[in-house]
Amino acid sequence: VVAISSSSDVHEFKLKPSEVNVTLQGEKTAMQTIERRMIHVQVDLSSAVLTNGTKFRVDVIPPTGITAVQVQPIEVEVIPPSQKKSDE
């Protein structure tokens, strides 16, 4: 999962969990050629007010011809750098 924002650098943000499970649906030929790197999973922080423990919806952008039918979990916790625990 990748965090995106137009107003700040999000490289130091921690996402919890950092991975989600995505169930896809599509034509057989499209499903046979799909690779993990072709599925973009992101959290939009553009207009977010970040506080510790805040959860955000996960957006999935599958390749053309493929539909994301389920995402688990549907939300992830975003932890700003200043709020990360020293042991993480």
Accessible surface in RSA format (square Angstrom, percent):
REM  Atomic radii and reference values for relative SASA: ProtOr
REM  Chains: A
REM  Algorithm: Lee & Richards
REM  Probe-radius: 1.40
REM  Slices: 20
REM RES _ NUM      All-atoms   Total-Side   Main-Chain    Non-polar    All polar
REM                ABS   REL    ABS   REL    ABS   REL    ABS   REL    ABS   REL
RES VAL A   1    40.52  26.7   0.62   0.6  39.90  96.2   1.60   1.4  38.93 105.6
RES VAL A   2    93.68  61.6  90.53  82.0   3.15   7.6  93.68  81.4   0.00   0.0
RES ALA A   3     9.93   9.1   2.87   4.4   7.06  16.1   2.87   4.0   7.06  18.7
RES ILE A   4    64.55  36.7  62.50  46.6   2.05   4.9  64.55  46.5   0.00   0.0
RES SER A   5    28.29  23.9   1.23   1.6  27.06  62.3   2.62   5.6  25.67  36.0
RES SER A   6   105.71  89.3  61.53  82.1  44.18 101.8  53.85 114.7  51.85  72.6
RES SER A   7    94.32  79.7  55.53  74.1  38.79  89.4  49.22 104.8  45.10  63.2
RES SER A   8    61.31  51.8  42.21  56.3  19.10  44.0  44.25  94.2  17.06  23.9
RES ASP A   9    99.54  69.7  75.55  75.2  23.99  56.7  45.84 107.9  53.70  53.6
RES VAL A  10    22.81  15.0  17.42  15.8   5.39  13.0  17.42  15.1   5.39  14.6
RES HIS A  11   159.69  87.3 128.11  89.0  31.59  80.8 100.53 103.6  59.16  68.8
RES GLU A  12   104.59  60.0 101.48  76.8   3.10   7.4  37.03  71.6  67.56  55.2
RES PHE A  13    33.41  16.7  15.04   9.3  18.37  47.8  15.04   9.1  18.37  52.6
RES LYS A  14    66.89  32.6  62.44  38.3   4.46  10.6  29.82  26.8  37.07  39.5
RES LEU A  15    17.11   9.5  10.51   7.5   6.60  16.6  10.51   7.4   6.60  17.8
RES LYS A  16    96.99  47.3  91.91  56.4   5.08  12.1  55.37  49.8  41.62  44.3
RES PRO A  17    58.23  42.4  52.26  47.6   5.97  21.7  58.17  48.0   0.05   0.3
RES SER A  18    71.35  60.3  63.67  85.0   7.69  17.7  34.37  73.2  36.99  51.8
RES GLU A  19   112.85  64.8 103.26  78.1   9.59  22.8  36.51  70.6  76.34  62.3
RES VAL A  20    25.80  17.0   1.72   1.6  24.07  58.0   5.27   4.6  20.53  55.7
RES ASN A  21   114.82  79.2 109.73 106.0   5.10  12.3  26.89  64.7  87.93  85.0
RES VAL A  22    39.40  25.9   9.26   8.4  30.13  72.6   9.70   8.4  29.69  80.5
RES THR A  23    67.49  48.0  63.12  64.0   4.37  10.4  44.62  59.9  22.87  34.6
RES LEU A  24    30.77  17.1  12.12   8.7  18.65  46.9  12.12   8.5  18.65  50.2
RES GLN A  25   113.70  63.6 109.57  80.1   4.13   9.8  31.67  67.4  82.04  62.2
RES GLY A  26    32.56  40.2   0.00   N/A  32.56  40.2  12.93  35.5  19.63  44.0
RES GLU A  27   131.82  75.7 125.94  95.3   5.87  14.0  46.99  90.9  84.83  69.3
RES LYS A  28   152.85  74.6 141.95  87.1  10.90  26.0  89.77  80.8  63.08  67.2
RES THR A  29   101.72  72.3  98.35  99.7   3.37   8.0  77.64 104.3  24.08  36.4
RES ALA A  30    29.91  27.5  19.82  30.6  10.08  22.9  27.68  39.0   2.23   5.9
RES MET A  31    65.18  33.8  52.64  34.8  12.54  29.9  52.88  45.0  12.30  16.3
RES GLN A  32   123.44  69.0  87.07  63.6  36.37  86.6  40.59  86.4  82.85  62.8
RES THR A  33    93.70  66.6  79.88  81.0  13.83  32.9  72.39  97.2  21.32  32.2
RES ILE A  34    37.93  21.6  19.31  14.4  18.62  44.9  19.66  14.2  18.27  49.6
RES GLU A  35    87.63  50.3  80.93  61.2   6.70  15.9  33.40  64.6  54.23  44.3
RES ARG A  36   186.79  78.4 170.81  87.1  15.99  38.1  80.24 109.7 106.56  64.6
RES ARG A  37   180.37  75.7 155.24  79.1  25.13  59.8  78.65 107.5 101.72  61.6
RES MET A  38    65.50  33.9  56.11  37.1   9.39  22.4  57.60  49.0   7.89  10.5
RES ILE A  39    36.69  20.9  22.70  16.9  13.99  33.7  22.70  16.3  13.99  38.0
RES HIS A  40   106.04  58.0 102.96  71.6   3.08   7.9  61.10  63.0  44.94  52.3
RES VAL A  41    24.57  16.2  17.55  15.9   7.02  16.9  17.55  15.2   7.02  19.1
RES GLN A  42    38.78  21.7  38.78  28.3   0.00   0.0   1.78   3.8  37.00  28.1
RES VAL A  43     0.24   0.2   0.24   0.2   0.00   0.0   0.24   0.2   0.00   0.0
RES ASP A  44    70.58  49.4  54.95  54.7  15.62  36.9  14.84  34.9  55.73  55.6
RES LEU A  45     7.25   4.0   2.13   1.5   5.12  12.9   2.13   1.5   5.12  13.8
RES SER A  46    51.89  43.8  34.64  46.2  17.25  39.7  22.75  48.4  29.15  40.8
RES SER A  47   112.65  95.2  79.46 106.0  33.19  76.5  52.49 111.8  60.16  84.3
RES ALA A  48    33.77  31.1   2.11   3.3  31.66  72.0   9.57  13.5  24.20  64.1
RES VAL A  49   125.54  82.6 109.78  99.4  15.75  38.0 113.29  98.4  12.25  33.2
RES LEU A  50    47.32  26.4  24.08  17.2  23.24  58.4  24.08  16.9  23.24  62.5
RES THR A  51    74.85  53.2  74.50  75.5   0.35   0.8  59.40  79.8  15.45  23.3
RES ASN A  52    96.98  66.9  72.87  70.4  24.11  58.1  18.79  45.2  78.19  75.6
RES GLY A  53    41.42  51.1   0.00   N/A  41.42  51.1  23.03  63.2  18.39  41.2
RES THR A  54    36.79  26.2  28.90  29.3   7.89  18.8  31.18  41.9   5.61   8.5
RES LYS A  55   125.12  61.0 104.09  63.9  21.03  50.1  48.32  43.5  76.81  81.8
RES PHE A  56    33.53  16.8  30.58  18.9   2.95   7.7  33.53  20.3   0.00   0.0
RES ARG A  57   152.17  63.9 142.44  72.6   9.72  23.1  51.33  70.2 100.83  61.1
RES VAL A  58     4.09   2.7   0.00   0.0   4.09   9.9   0.00   0.0   4.09  11.1
RES ASP A  59    59.16  41.4  55.84  55.6   3.32   7.8  18.08  42.5  41.08  41.0
RES VAL A  60    27.31  18.0   3.18   2.9  24.14  58.2   3.18   2.8  24.14  65.5
RES ILE A  61    83.95  47.8  83.00  61.8   0.95   2.3  83.95  60.5   0.00   0.0
RES PRO A  62    35.03  25.5  21.74  19.8  13.29  48.3  22.11  18.3  12.92  80.3
RES PRO A  63    28.44  20.7  16.09  14.7  12.35  44.9  27.13  22.4   1.31   8.1
RES THR A  64   141.99 101.0 112.64 114.2  29.35  69.9  84.85 114.0  57.13  86.4
RES GLY A  65    54.64  67.4   0.00   N/A  54.64  67.4  38.22 104.9  16.42  36.8
RES ILE A  66    13.03   7.4   2.41   1.8  10.62  25.6   2.52   1.8  10.51  28.5
RES THR A  67    80.25  57.1  78.18  79.3   2.07   4.9  47.31  63.5  32.94  49.8
RES ALA A  68    32.34  29.7   9.36  14.4  22.99  52.3   9.36  13.2  22.99  60.9
RES VAL A  69    77.95  51.3  41.49  37.6  36.46  87.8  47.92  41.6  30.03  81.4
RES GLN A  70    90.81  50.8  83.00  60.7   7.80  18.6  26.38  56.2  64.42  48.9
RES VAL A  71    16.00  10.5  10.61   9.6   5.39  13.0  10.61   9.2   5.39  14.6
RES GLN A  72    95.25  53.3  94.08  68.8   1.17   2.8  31.95  68.0  63.31  48.0
RES PRO A  73    52.73  38.4  50.80  46.3   1.93   7.0  52.50  43.3   0.24   1.5
RES ILE A  74    68.85  39.2  66.96  49.9   1.90   4.6  66.96  48.2   1.90   5.1
RES GLU A  75    78.00  44.8  72.19  54.6   5.81  13.8   9.06  17.5  68.93  56.3
RES VAL A  76     0.62   0.4   0.00   0.0   0.62   1.5   0.62   0.5   0.00   0.0
RES GLU A  77    34.48  19.8  34.37  26.0   0.11   0.3   2.13   4.1  32.35  26.4
RES VAL A  78     0.00   0.0   0.00   0.0   0.00   0.0   0.00   0.0   0.00   0.0
RES ILE A  79    11.23   6.4  11.23   8.4   0.00   0.0  11.23   8.1   0.00   0.0
RES PRO A  80    14.08  10.3  14.08  12.8   0.00   0.0  14.08  11.6   0.00   0.0
RES PRO A  81    57.94  42.2  44.57  40.6  13.37  48.6  44.89  37.1  13.05  81.1
RES SER A  82   109.09  92.2  66.35  88.6  42.74  98.4  60.48 128.8  48.60  68.1
RES GLN A  83    69.29  38.7  50.85  37.2  18.44  43.9  23.40  49.8  45.89  34.8
RES LYS A  84    77.69  37.9  56.64  34.8  21.04  50.1  23.99  21.6  53.70  57.2
RES LYS A  85   135.29  66.0 124.54  76.4  10.75  25.6  80.07  72.1  55.22  58.8
RES SER A  86   125.46 106.0  80.64 107.6  44.82 103.3  59.97 127.7  65.50  91.8
RES ASP A  87   126.21  88.4  87.06  86.7  39.15  92.6  50.92 119.8  75.29  75.1
RES GLU A  88    89.29  51.3  25.12  19.0  64.17 152.8  41.88  81.0  47.41  38.7
END  Absolute sums over single chains surface
CHAIN  1 A     6129.8       4772.0       1357.8       3177.7       2952.1
END  Absolute sums over all chains
TOTAL          6129.8       4772.0       1357.8       3177.7       2952.1
